[in-house]
Amino acid sequence: MKRYVAHYLYTLSAQGLIVNGFVELDDNGEITRIGKADSWTEEEYIEGIICPSFVNTHCHIELSYLWKTFRKATGMAGFIDQINELRDNKTKAEKLESIKFWMDKLWERGVSAMGDISNCDDSFEIKSKSPIYTRSFLEVFGTEARDCKGVMNSVSKLTQKAKSYGLDAAPTPHSCYTMSPELLTASSAAALKEGFLSFHSEETQEEEELIKYGRGKMYDNRKRAGMSTPPVTGKSSLLYFIDRLKEVHSAPFMEKILLVHECCMDKEGMEEVRTLMPNAYIALCPLSNLFIHESLPPIMLMRQEGMKLTIGTDSLSSNDDLDMVAEMYCIQNNFPQIPLSEILTWACKNGAEFLGKETILGTLEIGKKAGIVCIDNLSEDGLLTSASRSYRLV
């Protein structure tokens, strides 16, 4: 048996926050008791937070070799240029070494499950051997309608290879600006058939300018590269995406849909999501948003409109670290009105629900093997600081 006592025990369940709370686990990591501690030993006591393990809903672990190579604040068009320039700047062995290092780091810091983007098979074997559960979203690109069939045939083969490693995996669309309407619908159909879809949506104003009006830096970027651009609709890229989903099947969409970033999401888009996508979640990646274009999503409006929020780290091409606590601190620092318990709920419970792992992960409850994480270096009033770090206890 193991017993841990913390000044702040966030169960994220009906028991809520317990000050000087304890959690006991059997030798298999299953929680057997939770409550308020009357006494404790020095070895049992944690000066900080104990909470369930984290769920990182959006990562590109295969891009870990790009750590510290990208310039910041280039906007999305500049970021795309860097991807094209630097994507193959390391050997396969170096890429695998980076993937393994950061998968281990994520686990040590308390991540137990992850929604991970894959464009190739580099990460499959490492993910299959990791204690972290991953759902692999096999992202596809292709701006030319004539390439749709070939792209889908290729990702179908990649899907079979991922599943040969025992991974949960399926095709998923990347974004409006990297796909022909035909490929967007075809890949969405494959994702919806699996029951899970991840989609980069409304990440920057440059994306909105391209989709709504057929102009701006991303439009120029696409044209310079000789790529076709999506039809100009006058609608936001989110509403354009929903229109393409309707080509797959009629609304409502009961599948699990993860909308990644949503920095430009407005009230109209939120109403459409709430009405048409009962199981939609938003992946907040604030440090990536600041890294690329120095802006953040409308999180206060998202809360007001009842959006289901989760937290991701994005990739090391657009982030200095893969640190869930740093993402939470960024949110807390920029939106101090939001209670820490709510931010932790996004990082743990909501992510587990999106991945369909809520019976195991996300909350501290008797009978669960949810993992136990400590967060230290809090402020005097129990909030995160820039020095806060997480480490896995169980």
N, C-alpha and C positions, 0 to 999 in steps of 0.2 A: 504493500500500500504506500502511496505517496500523498502528502498533505502540503498544501501551499496556502499561505495567508498573505493577503495584500491590503494595504491601506485603502485601495480602491479596487473592488472586484466587480467588473462589468459583466454580468451574466448575459445581457441583451435578450433575456427571456422575461417571463412574468415576474420574476424576482427582482429584476432591475439592478440598480447599483447597490452594493452592500459595502458599507464602510467597515474596514477591518473584517472582511469576509474571508471564508475559507472554502477551498474545494479539495475533496479527497478523490483519489482515483485508485483502481485496482492495478495489478501488475500488467494488465493488458491496455492500460490507458483509458479504461471506461470510468466515467464519473459515477461515484457511489453516494457521495453526500455533498451538499452545498449549504452554507448558512453563515451566520455571524459568529465570529470566533470570540470566546471568552478569555482564552489564553493561547499562547503559542511559544514555540522555542525560537531562539535566534536563527537557527538554520532554516526554519519554515517561513520566516517573515520576508516579504518583498516590499521594499520601500518604493512604491510606484503603483502601476496598474497591472492587474491580471485580466485578460480577456480571452475570448476564443481565438483560434488561429485565423489568419487572414485568407481572403479569396481575392486574388488579383485577376480582375475580369478582362483586362486587355494588356497583352504583352506581345512583343515580337522577339522571343528569346534567340532566334536564329541570327538576329542582327547584333548580337552582343559584341561581336568583333569590331563594331564601329564606334565603340566607346571613345569619347574624347577626340573625335576626328571632325565633327561638324561645327561650322560656324553658327552662332546664334542670331536670332532676330532677322532672318533673311526673308521671312514670309514663306508661304507654301510654294510659290513658284521657285524661289531660291533653294528651298529645301529639296524639291524634286530634282533640281539640277545637281545638287550634291549627291543624292542617292545614285543618280546615273553615273556620276564621276567616280564614286568611292565604293560602290557595291561589291566589286571584286578585287579589293586591294589587299586581301590576305589569302593564304593558302587554305586548303580544306582542313588540314591539321590544326592550323591556328584558329579557324572558325569553331571547330569542335571543342578545342580547349576552352575557348571563351564561353561557349554554351554550357559546358560542364561546370565551370567555375561559378557562373551566375545562377544556374539551377541550384547548386549547393548553397549559395549565398541566400537565395530566396527561402529555401527550407530553413536554414539556420535562423533567419530573421522572423520566421513564423508563418510563411505562406504554405497552406495545405492544399490549395486548389487554384487552378489558373485557366483562363480562357486565352489560348495562345494562337497567334497568327503564324501560319507557315506558307511560304511560297515555294519551298523545295523540301527535300527529305533530310536535310542536315541534322535536324534536332530529334528525329524520330527515335533512334535507339537510346539516346540519353534520356529523353522524356519517359520512355518505356521502363527504364531502370530506376527512375527517381521516385521517392516516396510521395512527391507532389502529384495529385490527380490533375491531368490536363485534358481539356477538350480542345482539339486542334481544328481551327478554322482554316481551311485550305483556300487561300484567297486567290482570285483570278483577276487578270487584267486583259484588256484588249479593246482598242477604240474603233476597230474596223469590223463592220458587220460580217464581212466575208470570212473572218477568222473565228467566228463564234463556235462553229462545230469542232474545229481543231483544238481550240482552247478547252472546251468541255471534255473532249476525249482525253486530253492530256491530264486534266485534273481528276478525271475518273480513275486513271491509272495511279495517280499519286494517292488518291483515297484508298485504293486497295492496298498500296504499300504501307500506308499508315496503319490500317487495320491489321495488317500482318504482324505488326509490332504490338498489337493489343490496344491501340489507342482509339478513343472515340474521336472520329474525324469525319468531315464532310466538306464539300465545296461551299464557298460563301463569296458574295460579291465584295469588291473592295470599296468603291465609291462611285458617285455619279461621273466624276470628271476623268476617270481612267477606263471607262467602259462604254461600249456601244449600247444603245437601248436593248438590242437583241441579247447581248451577253449578260447585261444586268438582269434581265428577266430569266434567262436560262439558268444562271448560277443561283438566283434567288429561289427558283423552283427546286433545284437540288438541295438547297439548304432547308427550305421549308418542309421538304419531304422527310428530312432527318429530324426536324423538330426544333432546330437551333440555327439562328442566323446572326452573324455579326456584320456590322456595316459602318464604315467611316462616314459620318454625316455632319454637314454644316460645320466643318472644322474651322474655316476662315471666311472672312468677307470676300476674299479673292474667289473662292469657290462659288459663293452666292452670285457674284458679278458674272461669272462664266455661265452659270445655269440660267439665271433670270434674264440676263441682257445680252449675252454673247460678247463680252468685252472684258478688259482688265488684264492683269499680269498673267493669270493662269491661262486665259484665252490666248494671249500672245505666245506663252510658253508652249502650248499644245500646237499652235500653228507653225511655229519655228521648227518643231520636231516633225512636221509633216503628218500630224495626227488629226483625225476627224474629231469634232467636238460635239457634245450632246445637243439635241434640238433646243432652241431657245423657247422657253415656256412662259416666262414672266412669273413663274412660281419659284418658291424656295427649292433648294435641292432636296430637302426632306419631302416636300409634297410631290416633287417629280419622282422620287424613289417610291413613294406610296402608289402613285399611278402605275409604275412598272410592276409592283407587287400585285396589283389588281388584274394584271395580265396572266398571273399564275392561277389565282383563284379569287373569288369574291370575298370581300370583308364580311365579318371580322377575321383577323389573323390571330388564331389562338396559340400559334407556335411561340417559342421563346425567341424574342428579337432583341438584340443588343445594339443600341445606337451609340456609337463611340464618338466622343468629344461634344458635339452639339453646342459649340460656342456661339452660334448665331440663331439658336432656336428661339422662336417667338411664341406668343400666346396662341396664334392660329395653329402653328405646328403642334403645340402641346395638346390642344383640343382634338386634333386629328389622331394623335397617338393615343390619347385617353379613350377615344371613341372606337377606333379601329384596331388597336393593338392591346388587348387586355393584359398580355404577358410581356409587354415591352419594358426594357430597362435601359438606363443611360449609364455609360461608363465615363466617369470623370477622370481625366488625366491632366490635372492642372499644371504640373511642372513641364510637361511636354508642350502645352499650349503657350506657356510663358517663354519657353525655349525657342519655339518657332516664330510666334507672331505677337508675343507680349500682350496677350489678352486672356480672359477667363470666361467660362460659360456663365449664363445668367442663373446661378444656383438658387438665389432667393426666389426668383419667379418659378423655377422648377419645383421647389418645395411647395410654394403656394398653389401650384396647379396639380399637385399630387403625382409628380413623376417619381418612378422608382429608381433610386440612384445607387450606383456601385462605384468602386474605385479601381483604377488600373494604373500601371506605371508607364505604359507605352514602351518604346524601345530605347536602347542606349545610343541610337542615332539622334534622338530628340530629347534626351534626358541625361543628367549627370550621374544617375544612380537608378537602381530598381528597388526603391525603398518605400514601402507602403506608409510608414510613419511620416516620412518627409512629405508625401502627398497629403496626408491628413493634416499635418502642420500647416501646409500651404493653404488649405481650405480654411482651417481655424483662423489663421493669421489674416486672411482676406475677408472672411465672413464671420467675425467674432460673435455674432448673434446666434450662431448655430451651436447647440449643446454638443459637447464632446461625445456624449452617449449616442447621439444621432449620427455623427460622423463615423463612429465605430460600427454602428449598425450597417452603414453603407459598405464598410470595408470587410465585414464578416458575414452578417446575416443575409443581406440582400444579394451579395455575390453568390452565396451558397444556394439561395433560392433560384437564381438565374441558371446555374449549372445543374439544378436538380439534385443537389446534395444536402438539402436542408434537414433531412432526417439524421445526418451524421455530423455536419459542420454548422457553423454560424452562430450557435448559442451554447451557453454552458447550462446543461440540464442533465439530471440523473439518467444514466443509461446511454449517454452519447460518448463517442470518442472524438470530441471536437478539437483536440489539440489545445494546449495551454501556452499562452504567450505573455511575456512580461514587457512592459514599456517603462523605461526609467527616465530620470532627469526631468521631472515635472516642475512646473512653477509652484509657488507656495499655495495657490488655490487649486492645484490638481490638474492644470491644463498642460498641453504639450508645449515644449520649447524647441528652439533650434538644435539643442543638444540631445533631445529625446531620441532614444534608440530602442529597438525591439530585439528580443532574443527568445528562442523557443525553450520552454521548460519541458513540454511533453509533445 
